[in-house]
Amino acid sequence: MDLKSQKVKLNDGHFIPVLGFGTAAPEEVSKSEALEVTKFAIEVGFRHLDCAHVYRNEEQVGQAIRSKIADGTVKREDIFYTSKLWCTFFRPDLVQPALEKSLKDLQLDYVDLYLIHFPVAMKPGEELLPKDENGKMILDSVDLCRTWEALEKCKDAGLTKSIGVSNFNHKQLEKILNKPGLKYKPVCNQVECHPYLNQSKLLDFCKSHDIVLVAYSALGSQRIKGWVNLNHPVLLEDPVLCAIAKKHKQTPALVALRYQIQRGVVVLAKSYNRKRIKENIQVFDFELSPEDMKAIDGINRNIRYSEMLFGVGHPEYPFSEEY
Ligand SMILES: NC(=O)c1ccc[n+]([C@@H]2O[C@H](COP(=O)([O-])OP(=O)(O)OC[C@H]3O[C@@H](n4cnc5c(N)ncnc54)[C@H](OP(=O)(O)O)[C@@H]3O)[C@@H](O)[C@H]2O)c1
């Protein structure tokens, strides 16, 4: 088997590659970089690309995909592209136009996966982060089940192959799963997940419902000021990860990525550095022992780098629940 194309079957019959390329970058990084690094990621073998409207780079990522199709490197069906519905578009009538806007930016006919990005609705409008005069985020109240029904319609319309959620806790997943008249289950829940927040309870819950857990910030996040609590320790400097990496003659980053794949988690890795992009695809070239896996399980400390504090107080703020 060609491990680089290793995929997992989703509950709707489609397949998702177990390693994905994260495209989010801080605002100061030029958008043309997104084009160049995404092309490079496809060249070295990434087939799963994770993006979102709110990253403001779908135009460049779409251009990269189309250029790699045009030069014969890949076909559209080789690529698994994920986009996400931002929080200002949760009202049901805004969902399909939001996906259509992403497709227009991408210049693609469909996305492979469309996710509800974060379960806290925000005031609709031009602003992606609508704030009041005191700088406080203006939130909105939308029943997530109604948003989900609008996503189901997008799937039926062929605009996305699969639909899922992101940053949902198990109660919010249950709410969707128990919704009367549910047509499609979420195929995945994309959440922060790494050895310091290993999400073992949420993972068990997802597995029991045939929902794939997709790990973001699997390398410990980009530690972007204002978004991440910088008092938390740096994951890739963890002594246990470093010792296991040394033993396998690999890097702590590769150990952190491999850990997820071996526990049945689809993992994203963001890098805008060519050497590290190339390195990350080497995750298929070695294996962790059961003892290594156990040791990594042992360093969990429930550290969440991205607490998305702007949503605290909203009834759907997801991180007040244990899992
Ligand atoms: N659904 C959500 O709410 C959500 C939230 C956050 C992220 N995401 C998605 O998940 C993706 C990944 O998460 P993330 O952006 O938090 O970053 P991450 O994957 O945890 O990566 C963190 C940092 O690690 C560095 N890195 C990459 N490969 C490395 C290696 N081999 N050795 C050492 N350092 C390495 C990268 O810096 P360099 O670029 O300098 O290499 C990167 O900034 C995002 O891009 C986005 O697509 C989704």
The ligand as a Gaussian input file, in Angstrom:
#p B3LYP/6-31G(d) Opt

LIG

0 1
 N      -11.074000      24.479000      13.102000
 C      -10.409000      25.392000      13.788000
 O      -10.972000      26.158000      14.575000
 C       -8.925000      25.506000      13.591000
 C       -8.152000      26.213000      14.517000
 C       -6.767000      26.262000      14.332000
 C       -6.185000      25.616000      13.244000
 N       -6.963000      24.948000      12.339000
 C       -6.385000      24.269000      11.157000
 O       -5.340000      23.428000      11.588000
 C       -4.121000      23.796000      10.935000
 C       -2.935000      23.485000      11.805000
 O       -3.008000      24.056000      13.110000
 P       -2.138000      25.325000      13.542000
 O       -2.212000      26.341000      12.481000
 O       -2.574000      25.693000      14.916000
 O       -0.622000      24.847000      13.555000
 P        0.203000      23.501000      13.892000
 O       -0.065000      22.487000      12.836000
 O        0.061000      23.115000      15.318000
 O        1.677000      24.061000      13.628000
 C        2.264000      24.971000      14.530000
 C        3.612000      25.450000      14.050000
 O        4.522000      24.370000      13.938000
 C        5.523000      24.715000      12.990000
 N        5.964000      23.461000      12.341000
 C        5.376000      22.799000      11.308000
 N        6.056000      21.686000      11.010000
 C        7.093000      21.633000      11.872000
 C        8.163000      20.715000      12.056000
 N        8.289000      19.647000      11.292000
 N        9.050000      20.981000      13.049000
 C        8.940000      22.064000      13.836000
 N        7.940000      22.977000      13.708000
 C        7.025000      22.746000      12.727000
 C        4.885000      25.668000      12.000000
 O        5.737000      26.777000      11.766000
 P        6.391000      27.030000      10.276000
 O        5.278000      27.486000       9.397000
 O        7.395000      28.088000      10.549000
 O        7.001000      25.722000       9.841000
 C        3.584000      26.086000      12.672000
 O        3.453000      27.472000      12.794000
 C       -4.338000      25.265000      10.584000
 O       -3.451000      25.737000       9.608000
 C       -5.781000      25.239000      10.144000
 O       -5.860000      24.716000       8.831000
 C       -8.304000      24.873000      12.516000

